[in-house]
Amino acid sequence: MEYTTFGKTGSTVSRIGFGGATAGLKNYVHAFDPDSRADQEKIIAAIRRALELGITYFDTAPGYGDGASERLFGEALEGAVVSDDAASAGASVFLATKVPVWAPEKARAEMEASLARLRRSSVDLFQIHGTVYTAEHDDAIFRSGGLLDALDAAKSERLTRFIGFTVEAINETTLRLIKCGRFDTIQLAYNVIFQHPYDPYWKGGTMFDAEDAGLGIAVMRTVTSGVFQKWIQAVNPGNTFDYSSALVQFVLSNPLTDVALLGMRSAERVEQNVAIANDLTGRIDIAAIHGKYPTPDGKQAK
């Protein structure tokens, strides 16, 4: 397994992470029932197999099935011990969850409820769970006594080691969150379709801003949450090629990606994703792909 330093947290983490949405949301992308014990046991087996194969980054949220994902993570990770490879790299289990953005006055109660479901007294990372931040969200986060103050207090009281935020649509509040200097991490949507956070040709985008701020960068929607696959189905109804490996390798090839999050509902899927991540020959030069002017030797200028 490949490991990296997760921004200014200084933590050593695996470059692929176990995403928790598929462990809690009913029929998300594929058929799944979080209330079915048979389906739950597959998730638990997948998490434990991930540990055996060296995955150390685990990300969940109370919003994934009204706490269902957190409960499964808590059961599967209780007493967790990382693989020898992870231990030799200096990595330990890094557990991240989230706090809803819509109720700052309930933030402390939400965090305590998450910890109870996760069977822990603390986590490594609490993140604001955001998609697109509105003006109301901006106020709820930054006002005196708001959500950011609640997260800072949780950090001071050691309910969490680090704080961060997640975002899918980039706007002014996103840049304010990055540049305020109070967060340790960002989780954003980036993949072969949604490339706007990273433009290597112009060296612009949210990932560059986050890197400049020293934030650990985790990527969600690594394999596009089925969007790319739906497009391929439309233009190639026979589905004559499995793009899964290429989609994962694209995200891992980005030098600013610390962790690529993947949903995994079975031990077999874990094994497949680990094999993809371990195949370093699959990495590409993204900057070269974005080159626009060929040089005399036929290569693309960066």
N, C-alpha and C positions, 0 to 999 in steps of 0.2 A: 504494500500500500504506500502511496505517495502522501507525504505530510508537509505542512507548511505552517508558518507563523501567522496567526489570525490577527493581522493588523496590530494596533497598539495594545490589544489585550495581552500580547506576548505569549498566548497559549498555543501549543502545538496541536494541530487538528488534522484530521484526514481530509483529503481534497474532495472526496465525495461524502455527502451527508445523507442521513436517513430522514426524509421529509415526512411529516406527520399527517398531512391532509388526507392521504389515502388510508390512514389508519382510523379515521373518525367520520368522514363524510360519506353518507350513503350513496352508493352508485356513482361516485366521483370518477369520471373517465371510464371506469369499468364497473361491472356489477360487484357490489360489496354491501353487506349488512352489518353495521357495527354492533347490533344487538344479537347477532348469531355467534354462539360460542365457537362453532367450527371456524368461522371467519376470524374471530378474535385470536384463536390459537395459531392460525397461519401467520398473523401479524407478529405475535409473540415469538414464534419460531424464526421469523425473518429478522427481527431485532437481535435475537441471540446469535444467529448466524452471522449477522453483520459485525458483531463484536468479535467473533472468532476470526473473521477475515480481516480485521484491522480497522473497520470503520469506527470512529470515535465521536463524530459530530451527529447529534440527534436534535431535531427541531420539531416542536409541536405547538399547540395553541388551544386555549379553552374553546375557541370558536369552531374547532374541528369536531363536529358532532356533539356539541353541548358538553364538552369535557371527556367524551369517549376516547379520543386519541390520547389525552394526558393519562387517563386511567390505564390504558394498555401500555403506554411507555413506563408508567410507574411500576406495573406488574413485571414487565419484561426486564427492566433495568435494575430492579431491586437487588442489591448485592453484586452489581455487575463488576466484572473483572475484564480488562481489555486483553487482547492477544499479546503474545510475547513480542511480536514485531512492533506493535503500537507502543508497548512499554519501553522497548529498546530505543524507540525514536523519541521518548520523553512525552508521549501523548497519554492522556487519560480521558475518561468519558467527559464530553463537553455537552451539557444539556441546556437547550434553549427553549423557552416558551414565550408567551406574549400576553399583553394586557390590552383590553379593548380601548380604542381611542375615544369612544363616545361617552364615557362616564368617569371623568377624573375623580369625582368625589367618592367613587366606589373602588378606586384603584387598589387601595390597601387590602380591602376585603377580597377583591378578585385575585390578587397575588397570593394571599393566604389560601384561598380555595384551590388554586393551581398547585401550590406546594403540597396540599393534602392529597390531591389526586395523584401527584407524582411520587408520593411517599417519601418526601425529602423535606429537610428543614431549610434548604437553600438550593438555588440553581446557579448555573454559570452565567446565564444571560436572560434577562427580561427585556422584551422588545415591545414597543408600541405597535399594535397590529393595525396597520393602515393600508389603504389601497390608493385612493386619491385624497389628498388633504384639502378640506374646505377652509374658508375663513373661520368658521366656527371651531373646527379642529385646531387650527393655529392658535386661537385664543385659549382653548381648553388645555393645550399642551404648555404654552409659554407663560400664561398669566401666573401671578403670585399664588401659590397654593395649588397650582394646576398639576397636570399629569407628570411633567418633567420634574417638578419638585418632589412628587410622590416617589418617582423612580430613584431620584438622588437619595431620598431618605431610606429606601429599601437597600440601596447600595451601602450606605453608611451603617445600616443595622445588619449587614451581611446576610440579607435574604437573597442577594444576588451579588456576584462578583463584578458583573458588567451590565451596561444598559445599551440598548440600540433601538432601531425602528425598522419597519418594513414598508415598502412602497412599490406600487406598480405604475402609477401615472406621475410623471415628473412635473413639478410646478415650483413656484417661488417658495412655498413652505418647505418643500423637499430641500432646496438649497439652504434655507435657514437652519434646518435640522442638521445638515452636514456641517455647516460653518460655525455653529454656535459653540463648538468645542466641548460640549458636555456628554456627547455620545461616544461609545466605543466601536459600534458596528452598524452596518447597514445591510438589509436584505432587499434585493430588488429583482425585477423580472428582466432576464437577458437570455436570448437564445438566437438561433439562426434566423428567426423571423423578426423578433423584437431586438434589433441591434442598436437602437437609438442611444442606450447608455454608454456605448463605446464606439467611437469613430477613430480608428488608428491613423487614418490619412490626415485628418485635421487635428488629431489629438484632443478631441473634445468629447464631452458627455459626462453623465453623472458618475460613472466609474472613475474617471480621471479626477473629478472633484473629491470623491470619497477617498481616493488614494492620497491625494494631496493633504487631506485632513487626517490621514493615518488610520482611517477606519478599517476594521476587518470587513471584507466584502463577501457576503454569501449570495448565491444566485438561486432564485426560484424559477419555475417554468423551464427547467433545463431542456426537457424534450418537448416543449411547447404546449403541454397539457392537452395534447391531441389535435391542436390546430393544424400543425404541419401535416399530420397524418390525414386529416380530413381533406386538405388541399390535394395531397397525393392521390387520395381515393377518387377525387373529382377528375384529375387529369390522367390517372393511371389506374383505372378500375380493377385491374388484375393484381395490384399491389405486388409487383414483381421484384421488389427490393426492400429489405429491412433497413431502415435508416436510423435505427436506435443508436447504434454505435457511433455513427457519424455525428448525430445530434449531441451526444454526450461529449465526444472528442472536441467538437467545435467550442463548447463552453470551457472545457478544461484547457484548451489551447490559448485562451485569453490570459495574458500574463497578470492581469489584475484580478482574476477570479481566485479567491482563496478557497471557497467551498462551493461545489455544485450540488444542490439538493435534488434528491431523486425519491420518488414514491415507490415503495417496494412492499408488495403484499404477500410475498412468498420467499422462502429460503432460496428457491431456484432463481428468482429474479435478482436477489442479492448477489448470488454467485455470478450471474451474467454481468451485472453492473460492475462488480469488482474486477472481473476479467477485462472488461472494456477499459476501466480506469488504469489497470496495470499494464495495458498495451501502449507503451509510450511511443511506439512507431506510428500510432494513429494520430498523433498531434500534427497540427498544421501551422503554417506561418500566416496568421490572419492578416497582418500588415501587408504581406505580399499580395494576398488576394485583393486587397483594396487598392493596390497600385494602379495608376491610370496611364502611365506613360512607359512603354517598353524601352529598355536600354539596348545598346548595340548587341549585347550578348543574348538578347531575346527575353531577358528577365524583366519583371515589373519593378520600376523604381518605386521606392517608398516615399 
